[in-house]
């Protein structure tokens, strides 16, 4: 997979902490974020034990996704984990055919944060599609685009690829056209609100 770290949110450190089992940051995750999840579950006919299970399941899900799909966080971790936990708890409630979901506005992450979290999940899917198509593109085109997206100037890209600056710029336009074509032809394209 290609490196898409140029799009990552500073809270990516929490994703990396989960993968590497960094005890200090994992404890920070529990300390900073589990309270909101506990409150959300308790307000919606759940128990403390169920809240703990939901939070743990969300962390395991994040860990799995990060290890298998190169998860790049593009929104605050707070909103991201809240959305995952909320979706997990809604599944539990639907299986129980339980009471409707209640949102406590004081404990809610916030409408802006929820919208940001939903956008983050869509962004994750877009990045996955972009990465897949970048791999499909392959070769010098993928290398040129990745070098440029990593923050290198076109002069630096040209030097690193042993081509002229003018050719690098021309090649970038052609590579972008190919990449955009690959993305637009994919069935997922229309579902990701580009």
C-alpha positions as CSV (number, residue, x, y, z in Angstrom):
1,X,0.0,0.0,0.0
2,X,1.1,3.6,-0.6
3,X,1.7,6.0,2.2
4,X,-1.2,8.5,2.6
5,X,0.2,10.0,5.9
6,X,0.0,13.5,4.3
7,X,-3.7,13.5,5.0
8,X,-3.6,12.3,8.6
9,X,-5.0,14.1,11.7
10,X,-2.8,14.7,14.7
11,X,-4.9,12.2,16.7
12,X,-3.4,9.5,14.5
13,X,-1.2,8.9,17.5
14,X,-4.1,7.1,19.1
15,X,-4.4,4.7,16.2
16,X,-0.7,4.0,16.3
17,X,-0.9,3.5,20.1
18,X,-3.6,0.9,19.7
19,X,-1.6,-1.0,17.1
20,X,1.6,-0.9,19.1
21,X,-0.2,-1.4,22.5
22,X,1.5,1.8,23.9
23,X,0.3,1.5,27.5
24,X,0.5,5.2,28.2
25,X,-1.5,6.3,25.3
26,X,-4.0,3.4,25.6
27,X,-4.6,4.4,29.2
28,X,-5.1,8.0,27.9
29,X,-7.7,6.8,25.4
30,X,-9.6,5.1,28.2
31,X,-9.3,8.1,30.5
32,X,-10.3,10.7,27.9
33,X,-12.9,8.9,25.8
34,X,-14.6,6.0,27.7
35,X,-16.7,8.2,29.9
36,X,-18.8,9.6,27.0
37,X,-19.3,6.1,25.7
38,X,-20.4,4.9,29.2
39,X,-22.8,7.8,29.5
40,X,-24.3,7.2,26.0
41,X,-24.9,3.5,26.7
42,X,-26.3,4.1,30.2
43,X,-28.7,6.7,28.8
44,X,-29.9,4.2,26.3
45,X,-30.9,1.2,28.5
46,X,-27.4,-0.3,28.8
47,X,-25.2,-1.2,31.7
48,X,-21.7,-0.3,32.7
49,X,-20.5,-3.7,31.6
50,X,-22.1,-3.3,28.2
51,X,-20.5,0.1,27.8
52,X,-17.2,-1.4,28.6
53,X,-17.8,-4.2,26.1
54,X,-18.8,-1.6,23.4
55,X,-15.7,0.5,24.0
56,X,-13.5,-2.6,23.9
57,X,-15.1,-3.8,20.7
58,X,-14.6,-0.4,19.1
59,X,-10.9,-0.4,20.0
60,X,-10.5,-4.0,18.6
61,X,-12.3,-2.9,15.4
62,X,-10.0,0.1,15.1
63,X,-7.0,-2.1,15.7
64,X,-8.1,-4.6,13.1
65,X,-8.9,-1.9,10.5
66,X,-5.6,-0.1,11.1
67,X,-3.6,-3.3,10.7
68,X,-5.4,-4.6,7.6
69,X,-6.4,-1.4,5.8
70,X,-3.7,1.2,6.8
71,X,-6.3,3.4,8.7
72,X,-5.4,7.1,8.3
73,X,-7.4,9.2,10.8
74,X,-8.6,12.5,9.2
75,X,-10.8,13.7,12.0
76,X,-10.6,13.9,15.8
77,X,-10.3,10.5,17.5
78,X,-13.1,11.6,20.0
79,X,-15.7,11.9,17.2
80,X,-14.4,8.8,15.4
81,X,-14.6,6.4,18.4
82,X,-18.0,7.9,19.5
83,X,-19.5,7.2,16.0
84,X,-18.2,3.6,16.0
85,X,-19.5,3.0,19.6
86,X,-22.8,4.6,18.8
87,X,-23.2,2.4,15.7
88,X,-22.2,-0.7,17.7
89,X,-24.7,0.1,20.4
90,X,-27.5,0.8,17.9
91,X,-26.9,-2.8,16.6
92,X,-27.2,-4.1,20.1
93,X,-30.4,-2.2,20.7
94,X,-31.9,-3.4,17.4
95,X,-31.2,-7.0,18.3
96,X,-32.9,-6.4,21.7
97,X,-35.7,-4.6,19.9
98,X,-35.2,-2.1,22.7
99,X,-36.1,1.4,23.4
100,X,-35.3,4.2,20.9
101,X,-31.8,5.8,21.0
102,X,-31.7,8.9,23.3
103,X,-29.1,11.6,22.9
104,X,-28.1,13.7,25.9
105,X,-27.1,17.0,24.4
106,X,-24.7,17.7,27.3
107,X,-22.8,14.5,26.8
108,X,-23.1,14.4,23.0
109,X,-19.9,14.9,21.2
110,X,-21.6,17.8,19.4
111,X,-23.4,18.1,16.1
112,X,-20.3,19.5,14.4
113,X,-18.2,16.6,15.8
114,X,-20.7,14.0,14.7
115,X,-20.8,15.5,11.2
116,X,-17.0,15.5,11.3
117,X,-17.0,11.9,12.3
118,X,-19.3,10.8,9.5
119,X,-17.2,12.8,7.1
120,X,-14.2,11.1,8.6
121,X,-15.7,7.6,7.9
122,X,-16.5,8.6,4.3
123,X,-13.0,10.1,4.0
124,X,-11.5,6.7,5.2
125,X,-13.5,5.0,2.4
126,X,-12.3,7.5,-0.1
127,X,-8.7,7.1,1.0
128,X,-9.0,3.3,0.7
129,X,-10.4,3.7,-2.8
130,X,-7.6,6.2,-3.7
131,X,-5.0,3.8,-2.3
132,X,-6.4,0.9,-4.3
133,X,-6.4,2.9,-7.5
134,X,-2.9,4.2,-6.8
135,X,-1.7,0.6,-6.5
136,X,-3.6,-0.2,-9.7
137,X,-1.9,2.7,-11.4
138,X,1.4,1.5,-10.2
139,X,4.9,2.2,-11.5
140,X,6.4,5.6,-12.0
141,X,3.0,7.4,-12.0
142,X,2.2,6.2,-8.5
143,X,5.7,7.0,-7.3
144,X,5.6,10.5,-8.8
145,X,2.2,11.3,-7.3
146,X,3.1,9.9,-3.9
147,X,6.3,11.9,-3.8
148,X,4.5,15.1,-4.7
149,X,1.7,14.4,-2.2
150,X,4.2,13.8,0.6
151,X,5.1,17.5,0.4
152,X,8.0,17.4,-2.0
153,X,8.2,20.1,-4.7
154,X,8.1,19.1,-8.3
155,X,11.8,20.0,-8.5
156,X,12.6,17.5,-5.8
157,X,10.4,14.9,-7.4
158,X,12.1,15.4,-10.7
159,X,15.5,15.1,-9.1
160,X,14.6,11.9,-7.2
161,X,13.1,10.3,-10.3
162,X,16.0,11.4,-12.5
163,X,13.8,13.3,-14.9
164,X,13.6,16.9,-16.0
165,X,11.3,19.4,-14.1
166,X,9.2,20.0,-17.3
167,X,8.7,16.3,-17.9
168,X,7.8,15.7,-14.2
169,X,5.1,18.4,-14.4
170,X,3.7,17.0,-17.7
171,X,3.8,13.5,-16.4
172,X,2.0,14.5,-13.2
173,X,-0.9,15.9,-15.3
174,X,-1.1,12.6,-17.2
175,X,-0.9,10.5,-14.1
176,X,-3.6,12.4,-12.4
177,X,-5.9,12.0,-15.4
178,X,-5.3,8.2,-15.3
179,X,-5.9,8.0,-11.6
180,X,-9.1,10.1,-11.7
181,X,-10.3,7.9,-14.6
182,X,-9.7,4.8,-12.5
183,X,-11.5,6.2,-9.5
184,X,-14.5,7.4,-11.5
185,X,-15.0,4.0,-13.2
186,X,-15.1,2.3,-9.8
187,X,-18.7,1.4,-8.6
188,X,-17.9,2.9,-5.2
189,X,-17.3,6.4,-6.7
190,X,-20.9,7.5,-6.7
191,X,-21.6,6.3,-3.1
192,X,-18.7,8.3,-1.5
193,X,-20.2,11.8,-2.1
194,X,-17.1,13.1,-3.9
